[in-house]
Each structure stands twice: as C-alpha cells, then as structure tokens.
Amino acid sequence: MDNIDIKKLLTVSLLCLAIMLLWQSYMAKKYPQAPEQPAQPAQQTTPPPSAAPTPGTAEAPALTETVSDAWQLEKILVPENQAIVLGSRQAVLGFKAQIDLDSHAAAVRNVLLSEHKLKVTDKETGYPLLSPAYDRRQGEVLSFTLGTITLNRIFPNRQEKLTYNLSRDCWKLLPQTPAEGQQAHYVTFAAAITGPNNQTAFEILKTYRYQPGDYDLEMEISFVNKSDTPVQVESLEIIGPTGVLREDPRSDRRKAMAAFKSGTQVEIENKDLTSLFKKPQESTLLNNKNLPLCWYGSTNKFFAAIIHPVALQGDKIVTYLGKNQVENKILLRDLAGDESDINQTICSTTSLSMELPIPPNSAEAAPKFHFQIYLGPIDKDIFDLAKYKELHYEKLVNVSWCAFEWLTFALLGVMKLVYKAIGNYGIAIIILVLVVRLILHPITKKGQVSMMKMQKMGPKIEEIKKKYAGNKEEIQKKTMEIYKEQGATPILGCLPMLLQMPIWIALYTAVDANVALRHEGLFPAAWHWLTDLSAPDRLIPFSVFGVDKPIHIPLIGSLIGNIDAFNLLPILLSVGMYLQQKLTPQTSMAQTNPQMAQQQKMMLVMMPVMMLVFLYSAPSGLNLYIMASTFGGIIEQYIIRKHIRKQEALEAAGAVTPSVKLAGKMGIKKKKPKPPVKFY
C-alpha cells in the first residue's frame, strides 16, 4: 500500500467519524436521554399520560413521578455477615435450640436442637433441623427469608405499583438493650425504601423472639409508612423452612404439610419429596373448600419445622395470606452435589397480603403480622400441651394410614409408662408385645382350635365333594352339617386374626413413629450393637472391611435403601417367621389338594425371604417388635397345640367326658337345652 492509498483511507475514516458524531448530536437534541435510574430501581407501572388540558378546563394532576419522587430500596453493604445467635445448643441453659441468624438476609441460617444429636456417637447435642439450601439459578436460600414485595402507592387518580427484592443486602440490625447479665432473646431488622432526598418513605421491620423452655420461635413482620400517600402491601413472599434432613434409611418420609382450619378441626394436605420431584407441576398445597390456612411447613420422620400464622386481633381466622395456599419446590442441600434424594430438601413458600392500605405518616396504625414457628421433635407428649393441641399438631405424627389414631396414641402412652418403670425402651417394646399377646391369647386360642378342626375335617369335606360332584346345594348342605357337628365355622379361623390386626398395626406404628426411640438402645453404647432403636442394628459395619460408601443393590435397592452394614435382627426375624409358619396348621384344602399344598410350601419359604428384604434396613426397634411378636407367637402356638393334643388323647382314651367347660376350652359351644313348653 503506497502513501496515496493511506491518505485516502485516513480521509474516509475521518469523514465517517465526523458523520457519526454529527448524527449522535442531532439524535441527542431530538430525543433527550432519560434521567439516570437507581442501581436497582423499583418496577413502576403507571398509566399513559392524559391528553393536554383543553382551554376553559382545570389542569389535570400529573400522572408521572419526577425522578426526585422515585422510591428505591436502600442497599446495605455489610463487609461480612454478623454472627447473631438466639438460644443455645446446650440444653442445660434451658433453650430448646440454637438459632443462627444471617444479618444479610434477616433470615435463619441454622437451627440446632439442644435435646437431640445427629448421630448416636456424637459427643455434643445439636441436631441440624434447618440449614441453607440451594437453587441452581437463585443460589443460596435461607429459612424464613422475605422474598419479593409488591407495594401499591395510592394517589387520587391512579396507583403506582412498586416491586422490590428483600432477600438480602437490604437489612440493617437495629440497636437492642438486653437484660443485664442475660443473652438477648430478640433481634429486629429493618429494610428501608427511600423517597425524595434519600429520606425513608417506607420501612419493613422483622423481629425474632426466642425464649428458654419454648419450642416456638416468634417472628413478627410490620410496616411503617412515612410517606404522604397511602400504601397497600399487595403481596410479600415468605420463604418457609429449608434444609430438613432425611431420617429413614429405607424410605424418604420428608413432606411438605399444610393444615386448613375447619371449625375446631383441621384438614391436612401434604406432598412428599418423592412426588414433588416426579410431579413438580403439582406442588401446590391448597384446600378445595377454600378453608383458611392454619399452619404449614416441612417434616421428616421425627422432626418438624412448622409455621403458624396468628390471626390478627379481632379475627378468628387468618385473612392475610393472599391466595391461602402453599407453593413447594425441591432445593439442594449441597450445590455441588447431585440430584439424589439424600441431597434434596423441600422449601415451602406462601404470600402475605393486606386488603386495607396503610395510611400516610401513621406508623402506629399499621398491623403487625405474627408467626409462631415450631422447631422441634414430632412428639405426642409435646403436642398434648394446650397451645399445640388447639392447632392439632398431633396430625404431624406418622400414623399408618390403616391404623386407628386413638389406638396408636394409647399404645404410645403405655410404652412410655413401661419405659418410665424400667428405663429401657428395648425391653419396654418386648414387654409390651408380650402383654398384648397375653391379652389377645383367648382370641388366638379360639382361632387355632378352629383351624385344627378345619384341618381334621379336610378329608370328610373332600369325600362329600366327590360324592355329590355337580350338586353345589347338596355339597354346601352336607359341609355345613359337618361344621355344625364339629362346632366349627370357616370364618372362626380368620376372625381372631382380623380382630388382632388393628392392634398389631397400631403397635407397629407406635414403635416406628416414636421419636423417643431415637438414639435409645437395648444395650449400652459400649456394646456397639442395638444402641439406636431408630436405626438398623448394624452388627458388623462394612467400614471394617474398607467399604466406606453404602452399597446399592439393583432391583431391591428401592425397597431396602442403601446398606452399609450386616444386620442380624432381620435374619433372626425371618428364621422365627419360618418356624411359626411350620407350626401353623394347614388348611383343609391344602391337605386334599396337591396344588394348594405346593403353594403353601412355596409361601413357607417366600414369606420369610420377603420379610428379610423389606425389613433388612428397618429400624432395629421395629425389627425387635416383630421378632418378639414372632417368637412369642411360636411359644403360644406350641402351648395351644400341646393343650389340644392332651385333651384329644384323654378323650380318645375315655378318661375324660367332654364337659361344658372342656368343650368351651376346645372352642365347642354347647347349647343349653330349652325348657319344655307349658300350656297351662
């Protein structure tokens, strides 16, 4: 390229630059630049300007705000998060928990329960009930964070909608004066929205209170309107508890729960974590009858974090929870972790809404919204306290769907009474099982006697079927004659079991759902076996062989969970179940039908194997209950069969004449003769 070409290139470049500058100058004069907005401006929605006033009419008020009147959220730049602690993890100080607050978000970062440990081997108490959770898009989420707030400024001829994010970096800690020599049990945060000249126009106050001996953390939200226009709180997002752990190794019992007020009772709606993961589009908890929300929160098998919105003064029900529903979603406990259920947790969200606007310059007129947050174990004894009983917190107890709630709670109470007498929950379970078997013995005996009679009648019934083949009416008639002759009925063998089932299911639930069994053992901790009745017995941990990670077994892994130890109790239980089935009398059909007999032989093996699979990772307290019941049943069956054989031998030898009393023991009801009819 020569000098002439370079000169031409420079000339063209300078000419283009001059044209661009002239064009920018012209556009700047024609379309002036809008004033600079704040760093995080509120989203303002105003109607379009009205037409210019016509002559002879009064000038309409301006419908747009000048920049000096714009509201913006005041940002608080704190160098580092201040450590704010309510309560203590040391139970001797009287607090039920230690609550760590985050000053950036005015939210709860951690909750450590002072009466419980995470692992039975931990030396200090401090069960982590709540902890931070994470959203891959939004980042860290803390419990009881206030999210998006939408305000309406009400002018004579229009409304202005303002939206702000209160999740963090807008809160300042207000000064407090704790009692002399005592830790402060309350803390107040404030978030300010400034108006002209950076003066506070609207303020959100958030206060936490926590007292010794109380499971409730009190949270209060209030609003102060310092402007000269009424302001309505259209909505305020309230994040619920986060970070609830999984407790049961077999199945995930974590749930989002909500109770809706129906007179003096509540109607429960819940979504478990598994269903939320599979169907996130069906995550809303609401009531089809549009009942008011009473409480909501997250639970696992043994612990709960529940928010109870308190009705405003003069109201019987809560009227300030917007749509009266709870939105739920799954978050992660570790942002670097995978999407497995161990790393997942539930987050529930609701929204506060005020119908009436807050008058201008009237701080005292604004209502205060009060929330009581239960942070503690799912314990029927605690829920029997008046303030929890009124809210029906007993609905949090994991009662089996096929169990009677009243019966389950009654057996729970009996178990705790036995524990108070002997001081060992393992022995208490065994004693309770044996006592229940003793109470049910007459029913069990009647069923066993009936089954043995049916077993003996098998050949006779088969002969009748062959003799009257094709004649169903005659077969039925002759069969009933044999039943009547022997004093037995087919239903009598099943009826005792049907009567016992509700009791055994209730006892099963009482053992499985009892938080008192957590970290309570049958043997002392020094034995390293059966030291925690709420966990598998773990006789030989796989870690002694160098296997540090739990093993997932294909196909059955979803039933038993991941295993990390050799468990002895499920094997003993299965052996006991096999022996019990061997002692159970065969049905009359099995004696005469080879196909039925083969099926019973298969069940003899299949049932113990199935129970071994289902209960391998079950809590040792639950396995102890089933094992005690199984071996107790074996002993009971042996005694009943021995007694029956003895009576039959005596009758066969003619040494005993069947009396009414003996017939009653054998299950035969001898009818009393009717007196002769008198005609005078």
Secondary structure, 3 states (H helix, E strand, C coil): CCHHHHHHHHHHHHHHHHHHHHHHHHHHHHCCCCCCCCCCECCCECCCCCCCCCCCCCCCCCCCCCHHHCCEECCCCCCCCCEEEEECCCHHHCCCEEEEEECCCCEEEEEEECCCCCCCCCCCCCEEEECCEEECCCEEECECCEEEEEEEEECCCCEEEEEEECCCCCEEECCCCCCCCCCCCEEEEEEEEECHHHCEEEEEEEEEEECCCCCEEEEEEEEEECCCCCEEEEEEEEECCCCCCCCCCCCCCCEEEEEEEECCEEEEEEEEHHHHHHCHHHCCECCCCCCCEEEEEEECCCEEEEEEECCCCCCCCCCCCCCCCEEEEEEECCCCCCCCHHHEEEEEEEEECCCCCECCCCHHHCCEEEEEEEEEECCHHHHCCHHHHCCCHHHHCCCCCCCCHHHHHHHHHHHHHHHHHHCCHHHHHHHHHHHHHHHCHHHHHHHHHHHHHHHHHHHHHHHHHHHCCCCHHHHHHHHHHHHHHHCCCHHHHHHHHHHHHHHHHHHHHHHHCCHHHCCCCCCCHHHCCCCCCCCCCCCEEHHHHCCCCCECCCCCHHHHCCECEECCHHHHHHHHHHHHHHHCCCCHHHHHCHHHHHHHHHHHHHHHHHHHHHHCCCCHHHHHHHHHHHHHHHHHHHHHHHHHHHHHHHHHHCCCCCCHHHHHHCCCCCCCCCCCCCCC
